[in-house]
Amino acid sequence: MSKANAPQPPVERVEALYTELVQHYGDGDQRELRAAAKILLVALAKFQEHGGPHWAPLLDEYIDILKRDPERFQRMLESNRATTPDELLA
């Protein structure tokens, strides 16, 4: 399969959805924030649904990393741009 036909990594697909949502809001007020909020709401619902009994502490851990060590969070995000599950680092 050529690189042009290769499936996008999941993070890139979510970013493409975000861009599509921003465009959907056109010139609306806070369109970027509204688009991010939509994705976050769905993500939180799925996190709770599939995260097991310890979903909330795990969510708190991710938020804490983002607050206290944004560079680490960025590395985690970048590592999740893998194209296959065995390439994932975080």
N, CA, C and O atoms as a GROMACS GRO file, in nm:
protein
  360
    1MET      N    1   0.085  -0.117   0.000
    1MET     CA    2   0.000   0.000   0.000
    1MET      C    3   0.090   0.123   0.000
    1MET      O    4   0.186   0.130   0.076
    2SER      N    5   0.059   0.219  -0.083
    2SER     CA    6   0.140   0.340  -0.090
    2SER      C    7   0.111   0.429   0.030
    2SER      O    8   0.007   0.419   0.094
    3LYS      N    9   0.207   0.517   0.057
    3LYS     CA   10   0.191   0.609   0.171
    3LYS      C   11   0.067   0.696   0.154
    3LYS      O   12   0.001   0.730   0.252
    4ALA      N   13   0.034   0.734   0.029
    4ALA     CA   14  -0.082   0.818   0.003
    4ALA      C   15  -0.212   0.746   0.038
    4ALA      O   16  -0.310   0.809   0.076
    5ASN      N   17  -0.212   0.611   0.027
    5ASN     CA   18  -0.332   0.533   0.057
    5ASN      C   19  -0.331   0.475   0.197
    5ASN      O   20  -0.428   0.410   0.238
    6ALA      N   21  -0.223   0.496   0.270
    6ALA     CA   22  -0.213   0.441   0.405
    6ALA      C   23  -0.315   0.508   0.496
    6ALA      O   24  -0.339   0.628   0.485
    7PRO      N   25  -0.374   0.430   0.585
    7PRO     CA   26  -0.470   0.491   0.677
    7PRO      C   27  -0.401   0.590   0.770
    7PRO      O   28  -0.286   0.571   0.809
    8GLN      N   29  -0.473   0.694   0.806
    8GLN     CA   30  -0.420   0.793   0.899
    8GLN      C   31  -0.415   0.733   1.039
    8GLN      O   32  -0.502   0.655   1.076
    9PRO      N   33  -0.314   0.770   1.116
    9PRO     CA   34  -0.312   0.729   1.257
    9PRO      C   35  -0.434   0.789   1.329
    9PRO      O   36  -0.485   0.893   1.288
   10PRO      N   37  -0.480   0.725   1.436
   10PRO     CA   38  -0.599   0.772   1.506
   10PRO      C   39  -0.593   0.918   1.550
   10PRO      O   40  -0.692   0.990   1.536
   11VAL      N   41  -0.479   0.964   1.603
   11VAL     CA   42  -0.470   1.102   1.648
   11VAL      C   43  -0.492   1.198   1.531
   11VAL      O   44  -0.559   1.300   1.545
   12GLU      N   45  -0.435   1.164   1.417
   12GLU     CA   46  -0.452   1.250   1.300
   12GLU      C   47  -0.597   1.249   1.252
   12GLU      O   48  -0.645   1.351   1.202
   13ARG      N   49  -0.665   1.138   1.265
   13ARG     CA   50  -0.808   1.133   1.227
   13ARG      C   51  -0.891   1.222   1.319
   13ARG      O   52  -0.982   1.291   1.275
   14VAL      N   53  -0.858   1.220   1.449
   14VAL     CA   54  -0.929   1.307   1.544
   14VAL      C   55  -0.900   1.453   1.512
   14VAL      O   56  -0.990   1.537   1.518
   15GLU      N   57  -0.775   1.484   1.480
   15GLU     CA   58  -0.741   1.623   1.444
   15GLU      C   59  -0.814   1.666   1.317
   15GLU      O   60  -0.855   1.781   1.305
   16ALA      N   61  -0.830   1.574   1.222
   16ALA     CA   62  -0.906   1.605   1.100
   16ALA      C   63  -1.052   1.631   1.134
   16ALA      O   64  -1.114   1.721   1.078
   17LEU      N   65  -1.108   1.553   1.226
   17LEU     CA   66  -1.245   1.576   1.270
   17LEU      C   67  -1.258   1.712   1.337
   17LEU      O   68  -1.354   1.784   1.314
   18TYR      N   69  -1.161   1.746   1.419
   18TYR     CA   70  -1.160   1.877   1.485
   18TYR      C   71  -1.163   1.989   1.379
   18TYR      O   72  -1.241   2.083   1.390
   19THR      N   73  -1.079   1.977   1.278
   19THR     CA   74  -1.076   2.077   1.171
   19THR      C   75  -1.210   2.085   1.100
   19THR      O   76  -1.258   2.194   1.069
   20GLU      N   77  -1.271   1.970   1.076
   20GLU     CA   78  -1.403   1.967   1.013
   20GLU      C   79  -1.508   2.035   1.101
   20GLU      O   80  -1.593   2.109   1.051
   21LEU      N   81  -1.503   2.010   1.231
   21LEU     CA   82  -1.598   2.074   1.322
   21LEU      C   83  -1.577   2.225   1.326
   21LEU      O   84  -1.675   2.300   1.328
   22VAL      N   85  -1.452   2.270   1.329
   22VAL     CA   86  -1.425   2.413   1.328
   22VAL      C   87  -1.486   2.475   1.203
   22VAL      O   88  -1.549   2.581   1.210
   23GLN      N   89  -1.468   2.410   1.089
   23GLN     CA   90  -1.526   2.461   0.965
   23GLN      C   91  -1.678   2.461   0.971
   23GLN      O   92  -1.742   2.551   0.917
   24HIS      N   93  -1.735   2.362   1.036
   24HIS     CA   94  -1.881   2.355   1.052
   24HIS      C   95  -1.936   2.478   1.125
   24HIS      O   96  -2.044   2.527   1.092
   25TYR      N   97  -1.860   2.527   1.222
   25TYR     CA   98  -1.905   2.644   1.297
   25TYR      C   99  -1.881   2.775   1.222
   25TYR      O  100  -1.921   2.881   1.269
   26GLY      N  101  -1.817   2.767   1.105
   26GLY     CA  102  -1.798   2.885   1.021
   26GLY      C  103  -1.730   2.998   1.096
   26GLY      O  104  -1.623   2.981   1.154
   27ASP      N  105  -1.794   3.114   1.095
   27ASP     CA  106  -1.739   3.231   1.163
   27ASP      C  107  -1.797   3.246   1.303
   27ASP      O  108  -1.790   3.354   1.362
   28GLY      N  109  -1.853   3.138   1.356
   28GLY     CA  110  -1.917   3.143   1.487
   28GLY      C  111  -1.821   3.180   1.598
   28GLY      O  112  -1.700   3.163   1.587
   29ASP      N  113  -1.878   3.230   1.706
   29ASP     CA  114  -1.802   3.270   1.823
   29ASP      C  115  -1.736   3.148   1.886
   29ASP      O  116  -1.801   3.045   1.906
   30GLN      N  117  -1.609   3.157   1.916
   30GLN     CA  118  -1.531   3.051   1.984
   30GLN      C  119  -1.542   2.916   1.912
   30GLN      O  120  -1.556   2.812   1.977
   31ARG      N  121  -1.536   2.919   1.780
   31ARG     CA  122  -1.556   2.796   1.705
   31ARG      C  123  -1.453   2.688   1.739
   31ARG      O  124  -1.488   2.570   1.742
   32GLU      N  125  -1.328   2.725   1.764
   32GLU     CA  126  -1.226   2.627   1.800
   32GLU      C  127  -1.256   2.562   1.934
   32GLU      O  128  -1.243   2.441   1.950
   33LEU      N  129  -1.298   2.644   2.030
   33LEU     CA  130  -1.332   2.592   2.162
   33LEU      C  131  -1.456   2.503   2.155
   33LEU      O  132  -1.460   2.399   2.221
   34ARG      N  133  -1.554   2.542   2.078
   34ARG     CA  134  -1.675   2.462   2.064
   34ARG      C  135  -1.644   2.327   2.000
   34ARG      O  136  -1.697   2.224   2.042
   35ALA      N  137  -1.559   2.328   1.898
   35ALA     CA  138  -1.521   2.202   1.832
   35ALA      C  139  -1.446   2.112   1.930
   35ALA      O  140  -1.474   1.992   1.937
   36ALA      N  141  -1.352   2.168   2.005
   36ALA     CA  142  -1.276   2.090   2.102
   36ALA      C  143  -1.369   2.034   2.210
   36ALA      O  144  -1.353   1.920   2.254
   37ALA      N  145  -1.466   2.114   2.253
   37ALA     CA  146  -1.560   2.070   2.357
   37ALA      C  147  -1.643   1.952   2.309
   37ALA      O  148  -1.670   1.860   2.386
   38LYS      N  149  -1.684   1.953   2.182
   38LYS     CA  150  -1.762   1.841   2.129
   38LYS      C  151  -1.681   1.713   2.135
   38LYS      O  152  -1.731   1.609   2.178
   39ILE      N  153  -1.556   1.720   2.091
   39ILE     CA  154  -1.471   1.602   2.093
   39ILE      C  155  -1.446   1.557   2.236
   39ILE      O  156  -1.448   1.437   2.265
   40LEU      N  157  -1.423   1.651   2.326
   40LEU     CA  158  -1.399   1.618   2.466
   40LEU      C  159  -1.520   1.551   2.530
   40LEU      O  160  -1.504   1.454   2.604
   41LEU      N  161  -1.639   1.599   2.502
   41LEU     CA  162  -1.760   1.538   2.558
   41LEU      C  163  -1.774   1.392   2.516
   41LEU      O  164  -1.804   1.305   2.598
   42VAL      N  165  -1.753   1.366   2.388
   42VAL     CA  166  -1.762   1.228   2.340
   42VAL      C  167  -1.650   1.143   2.402
   42VAL      O  168  -1.674   1.030   2.444
   43ALA      N  169  -1.530   1.199   2.407
   43ALA     CA  170  -1.417   1.126   2.464
   43ALA      C  171  -1.441   1.092   2.611
   43ALA      O  172  -1.412   0.981   2.655
   44LEU      N  173  -1.493   1.187   2.686
   44LEU     CA  174  -1.519   1.161   2.829
   44LEU      C  175  -1.624   1.052   2.846
   44LEU      O  176  -1.611   0.966   2.933
   45ALA      N  177  -1.728   1.055   2.764
   45ALA     CA  178  -1.832   0.953   2.773
   45ALA      C  179  -1.773   0.815   2.743
   45ALA      O  180  -1.804   0.718   2.812
   46LYS      N  181  -1.689   0.807   2.641
   46LYS     CA  182  -1.627   0.678   2.606
   46LYS      C  183  -1.524   0.637   2.710
   46LYS      O  184  -1.510   0.518   2.739
   47PHE      N  185  -1.453   0.732   2.765
   47PHE     CA  186  -1.355   0.702   2.870
   47PHE      C  187  -1.425   0.639   2.989
   47PHE      O  188  -1.378   0.539   3.043
   48GLN      N  189  -1.536   0.696   3.030
   48GLN     CA  190  -1.611   0.640   3.144
   48GLN      C  191  -1.668   0.503   3.109
   48GLN      O  192  -1.661   0.409   3.188
   49GLU      N  193  -1.724   0.493   2.990
   49GLU     CA  194  -1.789   0.369   2.946
   49GLU      C  195  -1.690   0.252   2.940
   49GLU      O  196  -1.723   0.141   2.980
   50HIS      N  197  -1.570   0.277   2.891
   50HIS     CA  198  -1.476   0.169   2.867
   50HIS      C  199  -1.356   0.168   2.962
   50HIS      O  200  -1.271   0.080   2.952
   51GLY      N  201  -1.350   0.264   3.053
   51GLY     CA  202  -1.233   0.277   3.138
   51GLY      C  203  -1.232   0.192   3.263
   51GLY      O  204  -1.134   0.192   3.337
   52GLY      N  205  -1.338   0.121   3.288
   52GLY     CA  206  -1.343   0.038   3.407
   52GLY      C  207  -1.363   0.121   3.533
   52GLY      O  208  -1.389   0.241   3.526
   53PRO      N  209  -1.351   0.056   3.647
   53PRO     CA  210  -1.381   0.123   3.773
   53PRO      C  211  -1.283   0.236   3.809
   53PRO      O  212  -1.314   0.320   3.893
   54HIS      N  213  -1.168   0.238   3.747
   54HIS     CA  214  -1.068   0.339   3.781
   54HIS      C  215  -1.052   0.443   3.671
   54HIS      O  216  -0.944   0.499   3.653
   55TRP      N  217  -1.161   0.468   3.597
   55TRP     CA  218  -1.150   0.563   3.486
   55TRP      C  219  -1.124   0.705   3.535
   55TRP      O  220  -1.048   0.778   3.472
   56ALA      N  221  -1.185   0.746   3.646
   56ALA     CA  222  -1.171   0.884   3.693
   56ALA      C  223  -1.028   0.914   3.740
   56ALA      O  224  -0.974   1.018   3.702
   57PRO      N  225  -0.965   0.828   3.821
   57PRO     CA  226  -0.825   0.857   3.859
   57PRO      C  227  -0.731   0.860   3.738
   57PRO      O  228  -0.637   0.939   3.735
   58LEU      N  229  -0.756   0.774   3.639
   58LEU     CA  230  -0.673   0.775   3.520
   58LEU      C  231  -0.691   0.906   3.444
   58LEU      O  232  -0.594   0.963   3.394
   59LEU      N  233  -0.814   0.952   3.435
   59LEU     CA  234  -0.840   1.081   3.371
   59LEU      C  235  -0.770   1.193   3.448
   59LEU      O  236  -0.709   1.281   3.387
   60ASP      N  237  -0.778   1.190   3.579
   60ASP     CA  238  -0.709   1.289   3.662
   60ASP      C  239  -0.559   1.287   3.637
   60ASP      O  240  -0.494   1.392   3.636
   61GLU      N  241  -0.504   1.167   3.617
   61GLU     CA  242  -0.360   1.155   3.592
   61GLU      C  243  -0.322   1.224   3.460
   61GLU      O  244  -0.222   1.296   3.455
   62TYR      N  245  -0.402   1.204   3.356
   62TYR     CA  246  -0.375   1.270   3.229
   62TYR      C  247  -0.384   1.423   3.243
   62TYR      O  248  -0.302   1.496   3.189
   63ILE      N  249  -0.484   1.469   3.314
   63ILE     CA  250  -0.501   1.613   3.333
   63ILE      C  251  -0.385   1.669   3.414
   63ILE      O  252  -0.334   1.777   3.385
   64ASP      N  253  -0.343   1.596   3.516
   64ASP     CA  254  -0.229   1.640   3.597
   64ASP      C  255  -0.102   1.650   3.513
   64ASP      O  256  -0.025   1.745   3.527
   65ILE      N  257  -0.080   1.551   3.427
   65ILE     CA  258   0.038   1.556   3.339
   65ILE      C  259   0.030   1.679   3.250
   65ILE      O  260   0.129   1.749   3.232
   66LEU      N  261  -0.086   1.706   3.193
   66LEU     CA  262  -0.102   1.822   3.106
   66LEU      C  263  -0.075   1.952   3.181
   66LEU      O  264  -0.011   2.043   3.127
   67LYS      N  265  -0.122   1.961   3.306
   67LYS     CA  266  -0.101   2.083   3.385
   67LYS      C  267   0.044   2.100   3.428
   67LYS      O  268   0.101   2.208   3.416
   68ARG      N  269   0.104   1.992   3.479
   68ARG     CA  270   0.235   2.001   3.542
   68ARG      C  271   0.355   1.978   3.449
   68ARG      O  272   0.465   2.027   3.474
   69ASP      N  273   0.331   1.903   3.342
   69ASP     CA  274   0.442   1.869   3.252
   69ASP      C  275   0.392   1.868   3.107
   69ASP      O  276   0.381   1.762   3.046
   70PRO      N  277   0.362   1.986   3.053
   70PRO     CA  278   0.306   1.992   2.917
   70PRO      C  279   0.398   1.931   2.811
   70PRO      O  280   0.349   1.879   2.710
   71GLU      N  281   0.529   1.936   2.833
   71GLU     CA  282   0.620   1.875   2.737
   71GLU      C  283   0.602   1.723   2.734
   71GLU      O  284   0.602   1.662   2.627
   72ARG      N  285   0.586   1.663   2.850
   72ARG     CA  286   0.561   1.518   2.856
   72ARG      C  287   0.429   1.485   2.790
   72ARG      O  288   0.419   1.387   2.716
   73PHE      N  289   0.328   1.566   2.816
   73PHE     CA  290   0.198   1.542   2.754
   73PHE      C  291   0.211   1.548   2.602
   73PHE      O  292   0.153   1.466   2.530
   74GLN      N  293   0.286   1.645   2.553
   74GLN     CA  294   0.306   1.658   2.408
   74GLN      C  295   0.378   1.535   2.353
   74GLN      O  296   0.344   1.487   2.244
   75ARG      N  297   0.476   1.484   2.426
   75ARG     CA  298   0.545   1.362   2.383
   75ARG      C  299   0.449   1.243   2.379
   75ARG      O  300   0.455   1.161   2.288
   76MET      N  301   0.361   1.236   2.479
   76MET     CA  302   0.261   1.128   2.480
   76MET      C  303   0.170   1.139   2.359
   76MET      O  304   0.141   1.040   2.292
   77LEU      N  305   0.127   1.260   2.330
   77LEU     CA  306   0.040   1.281   2.215
   77LEU      C  307   0.112   1.243   2.086
   77LEU      O  308   0.055   1.175   2.001
   78GLU      N  309   0.236   1.286   2.072
   78GLU     CA  310   0.314   1.255   1.952
   78GLU      C  311   0.338   1.105   1.938
   78GLU      O  312   0.335   1.052   1.827
   79SER      N  313   0.361   1.037   2.050
   79SER     CA  314   0.385   0.893   2.043
   79SER      C  315   0.260   0.818   1.998
   79SER      O  316   0.270   0.706   1.949
   80ASN      N  317   0.145   0.879   2.015
   80ASN     CA  318   0.020   0.816   1.974
   80ASN      C  319  -0.016   0.846   1.829
   80ASN      O  320  -0.129   0.821   1.787
   81ARG      N  321   0.077   0.899   1.754
   81ARG     CA  322   0.057   0.919   1.611
   81ARG      C  323   0.099   0.795   1.533
   81ARG      O  324   0.108   0.799   1.410
   82ALA      N  325   0.125   0.687   1.603
   82ALA     CA  326   0.168   0.564   1.538
   82ALA      C  327   0.061   0.515   1.440
   82ALA      O  328  -0.058   0.544   1.457
   83THR      N  329   0.104   0.441   1.340
   83THR     CA  330   0.011   0.389   1.241
   83THR      C  331  -0.033   0.247   1.272
   83THR      O  332  -0.133   0.200   1.217
   84THR      N  333   0.040   0.178   1.359
   84THR     CA  334   0.000   0.044   1.399
   84THR      C  335   0.004   0.035   1.551
   84THR      O  336   0.080   0.107   1.615
   85PRO      N  337  -0.078  -0.054   1.610
   85PRO     CA  338  -0.082  -0.062   1.757
   85PRO      C  339   0.053  -0.092   1.820
   85PRO      O  340   0.079  -0.044   1.931
   86ASP      N  341   0.140  -0.169   1.754
   86ASP     CA  342   0.268  -0.201   1.815
   86ASP      C  343   0.368  -0.087   1.807
   86ASP      O  344   0.477  -0.098   1.864
   87GLU      N  345   0.334   0.021   1.740
   87GLU     CA  346   0.420   0.140   1.738
   87GLU      C  347   0.388   0.237   1.852
   87GLU      O  348   0.463   0.331   1.875
   88LEU      N  349   0.278   0.214   1.921
   88LEU     CA  350   0.238   0.305   2.028
   88LEU      C  351   0.333   0.296   2.146
   88LEU      O  352   0.374   0.188   2.188
   89LEU      N  353   0.368   0.413   2.199
   89LEU     CA  354   0.458   0.418   2.314
   89LEU      C  355   0.385   0.455   2.443
   89LEU      O  356   0.433   0.425   2.552
   90ALA      N  357   0.271   0.521   2.431
   90ALA     CA  358   0.199   0.564   2.551
   90ALA      C  359   0.059   0.511   2.549
   90ALA      O  360  -0.018   0.537   2.642
   0.00000   0.00000   0.00000
